[in-house]
Amino acid sequence: MAKNGPNSWMARHVNDSYVKQSKADGYRSRAAYKILELNEKDNLFKPGMTVVDLGAAPGGWSQVASDNVGENGRIIALDLLPMDSFAQVEFIQGDFREDVIFEKILELLNGDQVDLVISDMAPNITGQRIIDQSKSMYLVELALDFALQVLKPGGDFVTKAFEGAGVAEYRKLVQSHFVKSYNRKPGSSRSESRELFIVGKNRIA
């Protein structure tokens, strides 16, 4: 019988086809394929866009965004962890839950509105589902609140969430602020994962 634990997780990770493909394609993480799939379905990126990437490290989503917005685009990325920057990306290291970090993002935007907010934020997992779900919902609520403050009318929003308490109500909240909304489970998400991605298209003015 296979044992569960860090070693078995590492074995799955090393043998994961998307991990191998990300190295071959030069992406910083397998998460790049999730946003690539979402972009293919929902046409998220356009040249010249301003994008805010929450929970960006190690940079897979920002990398895809940079490839798609081009040299006239702009990306502001944020994470608790450090991240090597690259073209079109301005990186802030800090805790999104802190007001000072929110103010830093607004300072960088300098009054400009945003075309797209993407969030791959997730809490540190304790293994206690009720606690973990509560922490996750807090982050997605913060992400939506932030998006509604900076998105231009017609802008889009993508956030990672986890199936569980509060998600159905959160989906309805997203639906109330966007012309269209979708729940997505990319093929590159691990089958055993409860993660899903909630997409809001065309923010209502």
C-alpha positions as CSV (number, residue, x, y, z in Angstrom):
1,M,0.0,0.0,0.0
2,A,1.3,3.4,-0.9
3,K,2.1,5.7,1.9
4,N,0.8,9.3,2.2
5,G,3.1,12.1,3.2
6,P,5.7,14.5,2.0
7,N,7.7,11.9,0.1
8,S,4.7,10.6,-1.8
9,W,3.6,14.2,-2.6
10,M,7.1,14.9,-3.9
11,A,7.0,11.8,-6.0
12,R,3.7,12.8,-7.6
13,H,5.1,16.3,-8.1
14,V,8.3,15.2,-9.8
15,N,6.4,12.8,-12.0
16,D,3.6,15.3,-12.8
17,S,3.3,15.8,-16.6
18,Y,2.6,19.5,-16.1
19,V,5.6,20.0,-13.9
20,K,7.8,18.3,-16.6
21,Q,6.0,20.4,-19.4
22,S,6.6,23.6,-17.4
23,K,10.3,23.0,-17.3
24,A,10.4,22.2,-21.0
25,D,8.3,25.3,-21.9
26,G,10.3,27.6,-19.6
27,Y,7.4,28.4,-17.2
28,R,8.2,29.0,-13.6
29,S,5.4,26.7,-12.3
30,R,2.8,24.3,-13.5
31,A,0.2,26.9,-12.5
32,A,1.0,28.6,-15.8
33,Y,-1.1,26.0,-17.6
34,K,-4.2,26.9,-15.4
35,I,-4.2,30.5,-16.5
36,L,-3.4,29.5,-20.1
37,E,-6.5,27.3,-20.1
38,L,-8.6,30.0,-18.5
39,N,-7.4,32.5,-21.1
40,E,-8.3,30.1,-23.9
41,K,-11.8,29.7,-22.6
42,D,-12.5,33.3,-21.4
43,N,-10.2,35.5,-23.5
44,L,-8.7,37.3,-20.5
45,F,-5.6,38.9,-21.9
46,K,-5.2,41.6,-24.6
47,P,-2.2,43.6,-25.7
48,G,-1.6,46.8,-23.7
49,M,-3.7,45.7,-20.6
50,T,-3.0,46.6,-17.0
51,V,-3.1,43.5,-14.9
52,V,-2.8,43.0,-11.1
53,D,-1.7,39.5,-10.1
54,L,-2.3,38.6,-6.5
55,G,-0.5,35.6,-5.0
56,A,2.0,35.8,-7.8
57,A,5.1,33.8,-6.7
58,P,6.9,32.1,-8.2
59,G,5.6,33.9,-11.2
60,G,3.8,31.5,-13.6
61,W,0.7,33.6,-14.0
62,S,2.6,36.8,-14.3
63,Q,4.8,35.2,-16.9
64,V,1.8,34.2,-19.0
65,A,0.3,37.7,-18.5
66,S,3.6,39.3,-19.6
67,D,3.7,37.2,-22.7
68,N,0.1,38.3,-23.6
69,V,-0.1,42.0,-22.8
70,G,3.1,42.8,-24.7
71,E,5.6,45.6,-24.3
72,N,2.8,48.2,-23.9
73,G,1.1,46.3,-21.1
74,R,1.7,46.5,-17.4
75,I,1.6,44.0,-14.6
76,I,1.6,44.6,-10.9
77,A,2.4,41.4,-9.0
78,L,2.1,40.8,-5.2
79,D,3.1,37.9,-2.9
80,L,4.3,37.2,0.6
81,L,7.2,35.3,-0.9
82,P,10.0,36.9,-3.0
83,M,9.7,36.7,-6.7
84,D,12.3,37.4,-9.5
85,S,10.7,40.0,-11.7
86,F,10.7,40.2,-15.5
87,A,9.4,42.4,-18.4
88,Q,6.3,44.5,-17.7
89,V,6.1,43.2,-14.1
90,E,6.4,45.5,-11.0
91,F,6.6,43.3,-7.9
92,I,5.5,44.1,-4.3
93,Q,6.4,41.7,-1.6
94,G,4.0,41.8,1.3
95,D,0.8,40.6,3.0
96,F,-2.3,41.5,1.0
97,R,-4.3,41.5,4.2
98,E,-2.4,44.6,5.4
99,D,-3.7,48.1,4.5
100,V,-0.1,49.3,3.8
101,I,0.3,46.8,1.0
102,F,-3.1,47.8,-0.5
103,E,-1.9,51.4,-0.4
104,K,1.4,50.4,-2.2
105,I,-0.6,48.9,-5.1
106,L,-2.8,52.1,-5.3
107,E,0.4,54.2,-5.3
108,L,1.8,52.2,-8.2
109,L,-1.5,52.5,-10.1
110,N,-1.4,56.3,-9.6
111,G,-5.1,56.7,-10.3
112,D,-5.1,54.3,-13.4
113,Q,-7.8,51.7,-13.6
114,V,-7.1,48.1,-14.1
115,D,-8.3,45.8,-17.0
116,L,-7.9,42.5,-15.2
117,V,-7.3,41.2,-11.6
118,I,-6.1,37.6,-11.3
119,S,-5.7,35.9,-7.9
120,D,-4.0,32.5,-7.3
121,M,-3.8,33.3,-3.5
122,A,-4.3,30.4,-1.1
123,P,-3.8,30.3,2.7
124,N,-1.2,28.2,4.4
125,I,-2.9,24.9,5.0
126,T,-3.4,23.6,8.5
127,G,-5.0,20.3,7.5
128,Q,-8.2,21.3,9.4
129,R,-10.7,21.8,6.6
130,I,-13.1,24.2,8.5
131,I,-10.2,26.5,9.4
132,D,-8.6,26.3,6.0
133,Q,-11.9,27.0,4.2
134,S,-12.5,30.0,6.4
135,K,-9.0,31.4,5.6
136,S,-9.5,30.7,1.9
137,M,-12.8,32.5,1.8
138,Y,-11.4,35.5,3.6
139,L,-8.7,35.8,0.9
140,V,-11.2,35.5,-2.0
141,E,-13.4,38.1,-0.4
142,L,-10.5,40.5,-0.1
143,A,-9.5,39.8,-3.7
144,L,-13.0,40.7,-4.9
145,D,-13.3,43.8,-2.8
146,F,-9.9,44.9,-4.2
147,A,-11.0,44.2,-7.8
148,L,-14.2,46.2,-7.4
149,Q,-12.1,49.2,-6.2
150,V,-9.6,49.2,-9.1
151,L,-11.3,47.5,-12.1
152,K,-12.5,49.7,-14.9
153,P,-16.1,49.2,-16.2
154,G,-15.9,46.1,-18.4
155,G,-12.9,44.8,-16.6
156,D,-12.5,41.1,-15.7
157,F,-11.7,39.1,-12.5
158,V,-10.3,35.6,-11.8
159,T,-9.8,34.1,-8.4
160,K,-8.9,30.7,-7.1
161,A,-11.3,29.2,-4.5
162,F,-11.9,25.9,-2.9
163,E,-15.2,24.0,-2.9
164,G,-16.8,24.2,0.5
165,A,-18.6,26.4,2.9
166,G,-19.3,29.9,1.6
167,V,-18.4,29.3,-2.1
168,A,-22.0,29.2,-3.4
169,E,-22.7,32.6,-1.8
170,Y,-19.5,34.0,-3.1
171,R,-20.3,32.9,-6.6
172,K,-23.6,34.8,-6.4
173,L,-21.7,37.9,-5.1
174,V,-19.4,37.7,-8.1
175,Q,-22.4,37.3,-10.5
176,S,-24.0,40.4,-9.1
177,H,-21.0,42.6,-10.1
178,F,-20.2,41.2,-13.6
179,V,-22.2,40.7,-16.8
180,K,-21.2,37.1,-16.9
181,S,-19.5,34.7,-14.5
182,Y,-18.2,31.2,-14.8
183,N,-16.9,28.4,-12.6
184,R,-13.8,26.7,-14.1
185,K,-11.8,23.6,-13.3
186,P,-8.8,23.5,-15.6
187,G,-7.6,20.2,-16.8
188,S,-4.2,21.1,-15.3
189,S,-5.8,21.2,-11.8
190,R,-4.9,18.0,-9.9
191,S,-8.0,15.7,-9.9
192,E,-7.9,15.3,-6.1
193,S,-7.8,19.1,-5.5
194,R,-10.9,21.0,-4.4
195,E,-9.7,24.1,-6.2
196,L,-11.8,25.8,-8.8
197,F,-11.5,29.2,-10.5
198,I,-14.3,31.8,-10.5
199,V,-14.3,34.1,-13.5
200,G,-16.2,37.4,-13.6
201,K,-16.4,39.0,-17.1
202,N,-17.3,42.6,-17.9
203,R,-17.6,44.4,-14.6
204,I,-20.9,46.3,-14.3
205,A,-20.3,50.0,-14.1
